[in-house]
Amino acid sequence: PAPAAVQPPRQFKLDPQSELRVEVLPDATLRVRLVSGTAEIFGTELPPEGWLTIPPRSKIAIFTWHGATVELDGVSESEYTSDETPMVIYVNTHAILDARRARARAAQGGDLEASQGPRVIVVGPTDSGKSTLCKMLLSWAAKLGWKPTYVDLDIGQGSITIPGCISATPIEKPIDIVDGIPLEMPLAYFYGHPNPSINPDVYKALMRELAQTLETQFSGNAESRAAGMVINTMGWVEGLGYELLLNAIDIFKANVVLVLGQEKLWKMLKDAVQSKPNIDVVKLHKSEGVVLRNSKYRQKTRSFRIKEYFYGIANDLAPHSNVVNFSDVSVFRIGSGHQAPRSALPIGAEPVADPTRLVAVNISTDMVHTVLAVSYAKEPDEIISR
Ligand code: ATP
């Protein structure tokens, strides 16, 4: 592409409840500064002074509740202001969740059910703004002193760790605009592929493991129990994708389902959980600011996230390599992907593929550029959980 034209520093005066939407180029620096008033990026306030360098490829909205002037410096791919945002609805949702957290805290020491804060699951098609809404809900809660747990079930575009994992982490302060979700103590489970349909049973097994670990943590920690969870999901809402959403609601005992931007999905989920007590299914508007990303773009972001995992956002990590003998490591694949042919089975037996069975893999050049997870399991059949 042609080098981007130089753009001089420019100021934007934002009316109350409006936002400046900016897309950062992959290879040009863009800085932002608050000149006057107050403004936030996805729930995290801009510092009153100084320039913030927005990471390459970010697509952000600088929103103000009460009015602000902000300045941009550097080249952007696009920038425009809008006063049509669903932010008031989002912050009202936050206020309701906040009241539930306070109720849960007040019930501490008594009934386990009553002392459980909201378990919110955010669902919707791709590019409906799920991750962004999760960030806002988490940052607003953290700003009030709660420590909610962020659970990311999106193995394709996950925001906590490397793609291919489901993970969870406590959020103790508003999410850093530059560094993103804190990585000090994530719980991560390796699925190993960006597509759940490759082995949905393993995906479900991992969700169960993660939910169980969180349940144990909550039982010993009234504070995080009251703060609850915010769960981000995949944008796959049809067929098996829909079934996995229902599974996630069940497994994580979600009691608030926020549906972004799709009436049909809202109706389906509402009907599906009707018989279960105490689950609210709420329909929310999607923001027009959410940027659409095609599959090529998504694949690229995945590669960048893998690179970021090893090298850091600002290239500030230095991974080192370790040489091991092939004879000192065993490599396994979970689920064979093949069923035994009928002809190989005793007469009358039905072929069953155990999707969580471990299959030893021969180390070969096919594995070059593959990301593997290191298991701490003592025995191979513990691998799924350790
Ligand atoms: P997926 O299902 O594909 O993971 P999603 O529904 O989680 O997508 P987001 O990741 O929240 O969608 O949003 C898509 C992109 O749009 C992100 O890069 C996000 O930063 C950007 N975005 C969200 N809201 C706005 C906004 N109001 N203005 C500008 N950009 C936005």
Boltz pocket constraint, residues with backbone or C-beta under 6 A from the ligand:
constraints:
  - pocket:
      binder: B
      contacts: [[A, 20], [A, 21], [A, 22], [A, 57], [A, 58], [A, 59], [A, 60], [A, 61], [A, 124], [A, 125], [A, 126], [A, 127], [A, 128], [A, 129], [A, 130], [A, 131], [A, 132], [A, 133], [A, 154], [A, 157], [A, 233], [A, 234], [A, 235], [A, 287], [A, 288], [A, 289], [A, 290], [A, 291], [A, 292]]
      max_distance: 6.0
